[in-house]
Amino acid sequence: MTTEPLATPWPYPRWIAHRGAGKLAPENTLAAFRLGASHGYRAFECDVKLSADEVPFLLHDATLERTTDGQGTAGSEPWGCLAQRDAGRWHGRTYAGEPIPTLAAIAAFIQANGFVLNIEIKPTPGLEETTGQVVGSHVKRLWQGQPVPPLFSSFRPESLLGARETAPEVPRALLVDTLWPGWFEMSQSLGCVAAVTNHQLMDAELIARLHGVGMRALCYTVNDASEADRLLALGIDGLITDAVDRFSPAR
């Protein structure tokens, strides 16, 4: 069963490379984005938070230990310190010395290649709205005059609210890992153009509900071929995947 296509054009490719290239390179680094691009991907997802001096940079975790040689809360360090961190060696010697990138560096790469970006606003706990506001203001400046803006997403409604305050023209999507009471109404109150759910939650009924109010349906993280086939048959609008080496974005 598929739903009728929406009338409003959707500028984002269906296949989106998770954190640059999934698990094939150190996540949220320029090296990962380059690897994802080498597999033909034109759309990328990344996580963005703020340094102590409010520089937007890419990192998934609240702490530094898993994906860098640092320790402690990432958002408590100024950018000058974060810029010295090794964000590649944990993945292997090939990537030793790979730095944490700023959002500005990723924007330059994306725009130079004609790619598009899904920015998950990933705030340090307690800085949800502020992170959205600051990331929004940077995106508004960095993408000024570009044909396709990034797509904001976040699990935190406060972050999307902050982004709407400073960059209302940049589209927003609510991320949901469970269909908590009021999530659908919250997405509409935030003016979201899409919902991004755990792939296990997505079915024909949910896609139809989203499409029925003019929203797009995306899901994460789809790494199984049979699950990808199921979602494609339902008419999913976007799949975020780690498997950039196994799933062709032309699929």
C-alpha positions as CSV (number, residue, x, y, z in Angstrom):
1,M,0.0,0.0,0.0
2,T,1.3,3.5,-0.9
3,T,0.0,6.9,-0.3
4,E,-0.6,9.6,-2.9
5,P,2.3,11.9,-3.5
6,L,2.2,15.3,-1.8
7,A,1.7,18.3,-3.9
8,T,4.5,20.4,-2.3
9,P,7.9,19.5,-3.8
10,W,10.4,17.9,-1.4
11,P,14.0,19.0,-2.1
12,Y,15.7,16.3,-0.1
13,P,16.9,13.0,-1.5
14,R,15.2,9.9,-0.1
15,W,18.5,8.3,1.1
16,I,20.4,10.1,3.8
17,A,23.9,9.1,5.1
18,H,23.8,8.8,8.9
19,R,26.6,10.9,10.5
20,G,28.4,11.1,7.2
21,A,29.0,7.5,6.4
22,G,27.5,5.4,9.2
23,K,30.1,3.3,10.9
24,L,32.5,3.1,8.0
25,A,34.4,6.2,9.2
26,P,34.6,8.3,12.4
27,E,31.1,9.7,12.7
28,N,30.4,13.4,12.3
29,T,33.7,14.2,10.7
30,L,34.6,15.6,7.3
31,A,36.3,12.3,6.5
32,A,33.0,10.5,7.0
33,F,31.2,13.0,4.7
34,R,33.8,12.5,2.0
35,L,33.4,8.7,2.3
36,G,29.6,8.9,2.1
37,A,29.9,11.1,-1.0
38,S,32.2,8.6,-2.6
39,H,29.4,6.1,-2.4
40,G,27.1,8.5,-4.3
41,Y,25.2,10.0,-1.4
42,R,24.1,13.6,-1.8
43,A,22.2,14.0,1.5
44,F,23.8,13.7,5.0
45,E,22.7,13.7,8.6
46,C,24.8,15.1,11.4
47,D,24.5,16.1,15.1
48,V,25.3,19.6,16.2
49,K,25.8,21.1,19.6
50,L,27.5,24.2,21.1
51,S,30.9,24.7,22.6
52,A,31.2,26.7,25.9
53,D,31.7,29.9,23.7
54,E,28.7,29.0,21.5
55,V,30.5,27.7,18.4
56,P,28.3,25.1,16.7
57,F,30.2,21.8,16.1
58,L,29.5,18.2,15.2
59,L,29.3,15.6,18.0
60,H,26.7,13.0,18.9
61,D,27.3,12.3,22.6
62,A,27.1,14.8,25.4
63,T,30.6,13.6,26.5
64,L,33.8,13.4,24.6
65,E,35.1,9.9,25.6
66,R,33.5,7.6,23.0
67,T,34.5,9.4,19.8
68,T,37.5,11.7,20.8
69,D,40.6,11.6,22.9
70,G,39.0,14.1,25.3
71,Q,37.1,13.6,28.6
72,G,34.0,15.2,30.2
73,T,31.1,17.2,28.8
74,A,31.9,18.4,25.3
75,G,29.8,21.6,25.7
76,S,31.8,22.7,28.7
77,E,34.9,23.2,26.6
78,P,35.6,26.3,24.5
79,W,36.1,25.8,20.8
80,G,39.8,26.4,21.0
81,C,40.2,23.3,23.1
82,L,37.7,21.2,21.1
83,A,39.5,22.0,17.9
84,Q,42.6,20.2,19.3
85,R,40.8,17.0,20.0
86,D,41.4,13.9,17.9
87,A,38.1,12.6,16.6
88,G,39.5,9.9,14.3
89,R,41.9,7.7,16.1
90,W,39.2,5.8,18.0
91,H,38.1,4.4,14.6
92,G,41.5,3.3,13.5
93,R,45.0,4.6,12.5
94,T,43.8,5.6,9.1
95,Y,41.8,8.5,10.7
96,A,44.2,9.5,13.4
97,G,44.3,13.3,13.8
98,E,40.9,13.9,12.2
99,P,39.5,16.9,13.9
100,I,36.0,17.7,15.2
101,P,34.5,19.9,12.5
102,T,32.6,23.1,13.0
103,L,29.2,23.5,11.4
104,A,30.7,26.2,9.3
105,A,33.3,23.6,7.9
106,I,30.5,21.1,7.1
107,A,28.4,23.9,5.4
108,A,31.3,24.8,3.2
109,F,31.7,21.1,2.1
110,I,28.0,20.6,1.6
111,Q,27.6,23.8,-0.5
112,A,30.8,23.3,-2.6
113,N,29.4,19.9,-3.7
114,G,25.8,20.7,-4.1
115,F,24.7,18.4,-1.3
116,V,22.0,18.8,1.3
117,L,22.1,18.4,5.1
118,N,19.9,17.2,7.9
119,I,21.1,18.9,11.1
120,E,20.0,17.1,14.2
121,I,20.1,19.7,17.0
122,K,21.7,17.7,19.8
123,P,21.9,20.1,22.8
124,T,24.0,19.7,25.9
125,P,21.4,18.9,28.6
126,G,20.0,22.2,30.0
127,L,20.8,24.2,26.8
128,E,18.0,22.9,24.6
129,E,16.4,26.2,23.6
130,T,19.6,28.2,23.5
131,T,21.2,25.6,21.2
132,G,18.3,25.8,18.8
133,Q,18.5,29.6,18.8
134,V,22.3,29.7,18.2
135,V,22.3,27.0,15.6
136,G,19.4,28.7,13.8
137,S,21.2,32.0,13.6
138,H,24.4,30.4,12.2
139,V,22.4,28.4,9.7
140,K,20.6,31.4,8.5
141,R,23.9,33.2,7.8
142,L,25.8,30.2,6.5
143,W,23.1,29.1,4.0
144,Q,22.0,32.6,2.9
145,G,21.3,32.5,-0.8
146,Q,21.6,28.7,-1.1
147,P,18.9,27.0,-3.1
148,V,18.1,24.3,-0.5
149,P,18.3,25.0,3.2
150,P,19.2,22.3,5.7
151,L,16.4,20.3,7.4
152,F,16.5,20.8,11.2
153,S,15.5,17.9,13.4
154,S,15.6,17.2,17.1
155,F,14.1,15.0,19.8
156,R,13.8,18.1,21.9
157,P,10.9,20.4,21.0
158,E,12.6,23.2,22.9
159,S,15.5,23.1,20.4
160,L,13.1,23.3,17.5
161,L,11.3,26.2,19.1
162,G,14.6,28.0,19.5
163,A,15.6,27.3,15.9
164,R,12.2,28.6,14.8
165,E,12.8,31.9,16.7
166,T,16.1,32.7,14.8
167,A,15.6,30.9,11.5
168,P,11.8,30.5,10.9
169,E,12.3,29.9,7.2
170,V,14.5,26.8,7.8
171,P,12.3,23.6,7.7
172,R,11.9,21.6,10.9
173,A,11.2,17.9,11.8
174,L,10.4,16.3,15.1
175,L,12.4,13.2,15.9
176,V,10.5,10.5,17.9
177,D,11.8,7.2,19.3
178,T,8.4,6.4,20.7
179,L,4.9,7.8,19.8
180,W,4.6,9.6,23.1
181,P,1.2,11.3,23.9
182,G,0.9,14.6,22.1
183,W,3.9,14.1,19.8
184,F,1.8,14.6,16.6
185,E,0.2,17.8,18.0
186,M,3.6,19.1,19.1
187,S,5.0,18.6,15.6
188,Q,2.2,20.6,14.2
189,S,2.4,23.4,16.8
190,L,6.1,23.7,16.0
191,G,5.3,24.1,12.3
192,C,7.2,20.9,11.4
193,V,7.3,19.8,7.8
194,A,8.2,16.2,8.7
195,A,8.4,13.7,11.4
196,V,11.5,11.4,11.7
197,T,10.7,8.2,13.6
198,N,12.4,5.0,14.6
199,H,11.9,2.8,11.6
200,Q,10.1,0.2,13.6
201,L,7.3,2.7,14.3
202,M,6.7,3.6,10.7
203,D,3.7,1.9,8.9
204,A,1.1,2.8,6.3
205,E,-1.2,4.3,8.8
206,L,1.4,6.7,10.2
207,I,2.6,7.7,6.7
208,A,-1.0,8.4,5.7
209,R,-1.6,10.4,8.9
210,L,1.5,12.6,8.2
211,H,0.8,13.0,4.5
212,G,-2.8,13.9,5.4
213,V,-1.7,17.1,7.1
214,G,1.0,17.8,4.4
215,M,4.0,16.5,6.4
216,R,6.7,14.1,5.2
217,A,7.6,10.8,6.8
218,L,11.2,9.9,7.4
219,C,12.8,7.2,9.6
220,Y,16.1,6.1,11.1
221,T,18.3,4.1,11.2
222,V,17.5,1.7,8.3
223,N,20.3,-0.9,7.7
224,D,18.4,-4.0,6.8
225,A,17.5,-4.6,3.1
226,S,14.1,-6.2,3.8
227,E,13.2,-3.3,6.1
228,A,14.2,-0.8,3.5
229,D,12.1,-2.6,0.9
230,R,9.1,-2.5,3.3
231,L,9.4,1.2,3.9
232,L,10.0,2.0,0.2
233,A,6.9,0.1,-0.7
234,L,4.9,2.2,1.7
235,G,6.0,5.4,0.1
236,I,8.5,6.6,2.8
237,D,10.0,10.0,2.0
238,G,13.4,9.6,3.6
239,L,15.6,6.8,5.0
240,I,18.6,7.6,7.2
241,T,21.1,4.7,7.0
242,D,24.6,3.6,8.2
243,A,24.9,1.2,5.2
244,V,26.2,3.7,2.6
245,D,28.3,0.9,1.1
246,R,25.3,-1.5,0.7
247,F,22.4,0.8,-0.2
248,S,22.7,2.8,-3.4
249,P,21.1,6.2,-3.0
250,A,19.6,5.7,-6.5
251,R,17.6,2.7,-5.2
